[in-house]
Amino acid sequence: MSRRPVPRVTDAPEPQSARQRRRQRWYFALMGTCVVLIVLAWNVVRLWSVPAAVAMSAVAAVLPPIAVLVANWGEGR
């Protein structure tokens, strides 16, 4: 007679709402970082170093697609 293992409470999957909340926090953190980089680059950093401001803007331009990927990661499962 084979016995099935008893499921444990820790084996329960995390609720959808908790996963969605975590993804939203990551999305807003990345988009907030994007906004801060753009504002600092265009209003503060450009006064001292234009190449640094351009680099900050380039990083800010890459963040939105990454934020979308993070926000939708694992949604289809």
Short mmCIF file of the C-alpha atoms (twelve columns), coordinates in Angstrom:
data_MODEL
# 
_entry.id   MODEL 
# 
loop_
_atom_site.group_PDB 
_atom_site.id 
_atom_site.type_symbol 
_atom_site.label_atom_id 
_atom_site.label_alt_id 
_atom_site.label_comp_id 
_atom_site.label_asym_id 
_atom_site.label_seq_id 
_atom_site.Cartn_x 
_atom_site.Cartn_y 
_atom_site.Cartn_z 
_atom_site.pdbx_PDB_model_num 
ATOM 1  C CA . MET A 1  0.000  0.000  0.000   1 
ATOM 2  C CA . SER A 2  1.553  3.275  -1.103  1 
ATOM 3  C CA . ARG A 3  0.871  6.349  0.901   1 
ATOM 4  C CA . ARG A 4  0.565  9.788  -0.582  1 
ATOM 5  C CA . PRO A 5  2.591  12.454 1.196   1 
ATOM 6  C CA . VAL A 6  0.574  14.730 3.407   1 
ATOM 7  C CA . PRO A 7  0.522  18.287 2.036   1 
ATOM 8  C CA . ARG A 8  1.967  20.880 4.340   1 
ATOM 9  C CA . VAL A 9  0.830  24.420 4.880   1 
ATOM 10 C CA . THR A 10 4.119  25.708 3.500   1 
ATOM 11 C CA . ASP A 11 3.450  23.820 0.246   1 
ATOM 12 C CA . ALA A 12 0.400  25.987 -0.485  1 
ATOM 13 C CA . PRO A 13 0.944  28.384 -3.383  1 
ATOM 14 C CA . GLU A 14 1.151  32.062 -2.637  1 
ATOM 15 C CA . PRO A 15 -2.183 33.847 -3.288  1 
ATOM 16 C CA . GLN A 16 -2.609 35.757 -6.542  1 
ATOM 17 C CA . SER A 17 -3.195 39.023 -4.677  1 
ATOM 18 C CA . ALA A 18 0.177  38.777 -2.902  1 
ATOM 19 C CA . ARG A 19 2.000  38.054 -6.167  1 
ATOM 20 C CA . GLN A 20 0.238  40.944 -7.891  1 
ATOM 21 C CA . ARG A 21 1.009  43.325 -5.022  1 
ATOM 22 C CA . ARG A 22 4.715  42.388 -5.180  1 
ATOM 23 C CA . ARG A 23 4.812  42.934 -8.949  1 
ATOM 24 C CA . GLN A 24 3.077  46.307 -8.554  1 
ATOM 25 C CA . ARG A 25 5.626  47.417 -5.965  1 
ATOM 26 C CA . TRP A 26 8.476  46.473 -8.299  1 
ATOM 27 C CA . TYR A 27 6.793  48.245 -11.223 1 
ATOM 28 C CA . PHE A 28 6.239  51.463 -9.268  1 
ATOM 29 C CA . ALA A 29 9.765  51.347 -7.835  1 
ATOM 30 C CA . LEU A 30 11.303 50.987 -11.303 1 
ATOM 31 C CA . MET A 31 9.089  53.678 -12.820 1 
ATOM 32 C CA . GLY A 32 9.773  55.980 -9.863  1 
ATOM 33 C CA . THR A 33 13.490 55.463 -10.406 1 
ATOM 34 C CA . CYS A 34 12.989 56.323 -14.065 1 
ATOM 35 C CA . VAL A 35 11.231 59.590 -13.229 1 
ATOM 36 C CA . VAL A 36 13.852 60.535 -10.633 1 
ATOM 37 C CA . LEU A 37 16.684 59.854 -13.098 1 
ATOM 38 C CA . ILE A 38 15.073 62.005 -15.795 1 
ATOM 39 C CA . VAL A 39 14.298 64.892 -13.446 1 
ATOM 40 C CA . LEU A 40 17.787 64.859 -11.938 1 
ATOM 41 C CA . ALA A 41 19.501 64.494 -15.306 1 
ATOM 42 C CA . TRP A 42 17.614 67.342 -16.975 1 
ATOM 43 C CA . ASN A 43 17.519 69.767 -14.060 1 
ATOM 44 C CA . VAL A 44 20.609 69.146 -11.928 1 
ATOM 45 C CA . VAL A 45 23.285 66.935 -13.442 1 
ATOM 46 C CA . ARG A 46 23.377 68.667 -16.852 1 
ATOM 47 C CA . LEU A 47 24.723 71.795 -15.151 1 
ATOM 48 C CA . TRP A 48 27.917 69.926 -14.218 1 
ATOM 49 C CA . SER A 49 28.222 67.107 -16.727 1 
ATOM 50 C CA . VAL A 50 26.267 66.700 -19.942 1 
ATOM 51 C CA . PRO A 51 27.634 63.182 -20.638 1 
ATOM 52 C CA . ALA A 52 26.508 62.045 -17.181 1 
ATOM 53 C CA . ALA A 53 23.048 63.514 -17.827 1 
ATOM 54 C CA . VAL A 54 22.857 61.706 -21.171 1 
ATOM 55 C CA . ALA A 55 23.916 58.445 -19.510 1 
ATOM 56 C CA . MET A 56 21.254 58.893 -16.832 1 
ATOM 57 C CA . SER A 57 18.652 59.551 -19.526 1 
ATOM 58 C CA . ALA A 58 19.747 56.426 -21.403 1 
ATOM 59 C CA . VAL A 59 19.325 54.309 -18.268 1 
ATOM 60 C CA . ALA A 60 15.930 55.935 -17.675 1 
ATOM 61 C CA . ALA A 61 14.907 55.048 -21.240 1 
ATOM 62 C CA . VAL A 62 15.654 51.356 -20.653 1 
ATOM 63 C CA . LEU A 63 13.754 51.092 -17.359 1 
ATOM 64 C CA . PRO A 64 10.108 51.234 -18.607 1 
ATOM 65 C CA . PRO A 65 10.326 48.051 -20.727 1 
ATOM 66 C CA . ILE A 66 12.053 46.275 -17.843 1 
ATOM 67 C CA . ALA A 67 9.302  47.475 -15.483 1 
ATOM 68 C CA . VAL A 68 6.638  46.059 -17.800 1 
ATOM 69 C CA . LEU A 69 8.430  42.719 -17.978 1 
ATOM 70 C CA . VAL A 70 8.679  42.584 -14.193 1 
ATOM 71 C CA . ALA A 71 5.022  43.561 -13.775 1 
ATOM 72 C CA . ASN A 72 3.857  40.781 -16.110 1 
ATOM 73 C CA . TRP A 73 6.326  38.102 -15.035 1 
ATOM 74 C CA . GLY A 74 4.556  34.838 -14.294 1 
ATOM 75 C CA . GLU A 75 1.088  36.205 -15.055 1 
ATOM 76 C CA . GLY A 76 0.210  33.337 -17.394 1 
ATOM 77 C CA . ARG A 77 0.882  30.617 -14.834 1 
# 
